[in-house]
C-alpha cells in the first residue's frame, strides 16, 4: 500500500476530550436531578428541560464524531448543541422569574464561587451533588445558569476554532483532492 504524504481523514471525534462536552454532561446530570426533585411529573417544562440538556450533550458528541468526514455537519451540530443549551438557560431563568427568585449577577460572590468550581479539571456532577442535596431551588437554578454560561462560552470558542480551521485547511473534499494530486505526482 502506498505511503500518502497527506491523509484526508482527520484524527478527530474525541468528544470526551472536549471540555464543552464534559461540562454538558454535568449540565445534563444536574438538570435531570433538578427536574426530578423540583418539577412535577407530567409537567411539560420538566420534559423540555431534560431534553434540551440531553440535546446539548448529544449534539456535541455527534458533531465531534461527524467531524471525521464533514466539517459542515460538525459545525451545524455544535451550533444545535449551543441552541439547545440556550433554550435550557431560558427555562432556568423562567423558573427563577416566575417564582420571584432573583438571578445572580455575573460577578456576585455566589456566581464567582460557582465559576471557580466549574474550572476544576476533574469537574463532574459529583462536584455539585452536595448542593443538590442541601440548597434551595433558587440556588440550584442559579448554579445551573452559571454552568450553562460556561459551556456556551466554550461552545462559542469551539465554533470560532472550527471556522478558522476550515478556512485554513479546507474541508474533506479539498483534503481528498490534495491527497490524490500528491499521489499522482509521485514517480
C-alpha positions in Angstrom: 0.0 0.0 0.0 1.5 3.4 -1.0 2.5 5.9 1.7 0.4 9.1 1.4 2.0 12.3 2.5 -1.3 13.7 3.4 -4.1 11.7 4.9 -7.5 13.3 4.2 -9.4 11.7 7.1 -8.7 13.8 10.2 -8.0 12.2 13.5 -10.9 13.8 15.4 -14.1 12.7 17.0 -12.8 12.5 20.6 -15.8 14.3 22.1 -14.9 13.1 25.6 -11.7 15.1 25.4 -13.7 18.3 24.8 -14.2 20.4 27.9 -17.5 21.6 26.5 -18.7 18.0 26.3 -17.7 17.2 29.9 -19.5 20.3 31.1 -22.6 19.5 29.1 -22.6 16.1 30.8 -22.6 17.8 34.1 -25.4 20.1 33.0 -27.5 17.1 31.9 -26.9 15.2 35.1 -27.7 18.3 37.1 -30.8 19.2 35.1 -32.2 15.7 35.3 -31.9 15.7 39.1 -33.2 19.3 39.4 -36.3 18.3 37.4 -36.8 15.1 39.3 -36.6 17.0 42.6 -38.5 20.2 41.8 -40.8 19.8 38.8 -43.9 17.6 38.8 -44.1 14.5 36.6 -46.2 15.3 33.5 -45.0 19.0 33.6 -44.1 19.8 30.0 -41.3 22.1 31.2 -39.7 19.2 33.0 -39.6 17.1 29.8 -38.4 20.1 27.8 -35.6 20.9 30.2 -34.3 17.4 30.3 -34.5 17.1 26.5 -32.7 20.4 26.0 -29.9 19.3 28.3 -29.7 16.0 26.6 -29.7 17.6 23.2 -26.8 19.9 24.2 -24.7 16.9 25.2 -25.6 14.5 22.4 -25.1 17.0 19.6 -21.6 17.8 20.8 -20.8 14.1 20.7 -22.5 13.6 17.3 -20.9 16.7 15.8 -17.5 15.6 17.1 -17.8 12.1 15.5 -19.1 13.6 12.3 -16.0 15.8 12.0 -14.0 12.9 10.6 -15.8 13.4 7.3 -17.8 16.6 7.5 -16.8 19.9 8.9 -20.1 21.3 7.9 -22.0 18.7 9.9 -19.8 19.2 12.9 -20.4 23.0 12.8 -24.1 22.6 12.4 -24.4 20.1 15.3 -22.2 22.1 17.6 -24.5 25.0 16.9 -27.5 22.9 17.6 -25.9 22.0 21.0 -25.4 25.7 21.6 -29.0 26.5 20.8 -30.3 23.7 23.0 -28.3 25.0 25.9 -29.6 28.5 25.3 -33.2 27.1 25.4 -32.3 25.4 28.7 -30.8 28.7 30.0 -34.1 30.4 29.3 -36.0 27.6 31.2 -33.9 28.1 34.3 -34.3 31.9 34.1 -38.1 31.4 33.7 -38.0 29.2 36.8 -36.4 32.0 38.8 -38.6 34.8 37.4 -41.9 33.0 37.7 -41.3 32.2 41.3 -40.0 35.7 42.2 -36.5 34.4 42.8 -33.5 36.6 41.9 -30.8 35.6 39.4 -27.3 36.1 40.5 -25.3 38.8 38.8 -22.3 37.8 36.8 -19.8 38.9 39.4 -21.8 38.1 42.6 -19.9 36.2 45.2 -22.1 33.1 44.5 -21.6 33.2 40.8 -17.8 33.7 41.2 -17.7 30.7 43.6 -19.7 28.5 41.1 -17.4 29.6 38.2 -14.4 28.6 40.3 -15.9 25.2 41.0 -16.6 24.9 37.3 -13.0 25.5 36.4 -11.7 22.4 38.3 -10.1 19.9 35.9 -11.9 16.9 37.5 -15.3 18.6 37.5 -18.2 16.2 37.3 -21.8 16.1 38.6 -20.2 14.9 41.9 -18.7 18.5 42.3 -22.3 19.7 42.6 -24.1 16.8 44.3 -23.8 18.3 47.8 -25.6 21.4 46.6 -28.4 19.4 45.1 -29.0 17.8 48.4 -28.7 20.9 50.6 -29.5 24.1 48.7 -32.9 25.7 48.0 -34.3 25.7 44.4 -33.2 29.3 43.6 -29.6 28.4 44.4 -29.8 25.3 42.3 -31.3 27.2 39.3 -28.5 29.8 39.6 -25.8 27.1 39.7 -27.2 25.6 36.5 -27.3 29.1 34.9 -23.6 29.5 35.7 -22.8 26.1 34.2 -24.7 26.8 31.1 -23.0 30.2 30.6 -19.6 28.5 31.0 -20.5 25.8 28.5 -21.9 28.2 26.0 -18.7 30.2 26.2 -16.7 27.0 25.4 -19.0 26.2 22.5 -18.6 29.7 21.1 -14.9 29.3 21.3 -15.1 25.9 19.6 -17.2 27.2 16.8 -14.7 30.0 16.2 -11.9 27.5 16.1 -13.8 25.2 13.7 -14.4 28.2 11.4 -10.7 29.2 11.5 -9.6 25.6 10.8 -12.0 25.3 7.9 -10.7 28.5 6.3 -7.0 27.4 6.8 -7.3 23.7 6.0 -10.4 23.3 3.9 -13.0 20.5 4.1 -12.9 16.8 3.3 -13.2 17.3 -0.5 -10.3 19.7 -0.6 -8.1 17.3 1.6 -9.1 14.4 -0.7 -8.1 16.3 -3.8 -4.8 17.3 -2.3 -4.0 13.7 -1.3 -5.0 12.4 -4.7 -2.9 15.1 -6.6 0.0 14.4 -4.3 -0.2 10.7 -5.0 -0.3 11.3 -8.8 2.8 13.5 -8.6 4.8 10.7 -7.1 7.3 9.0 -9.5 
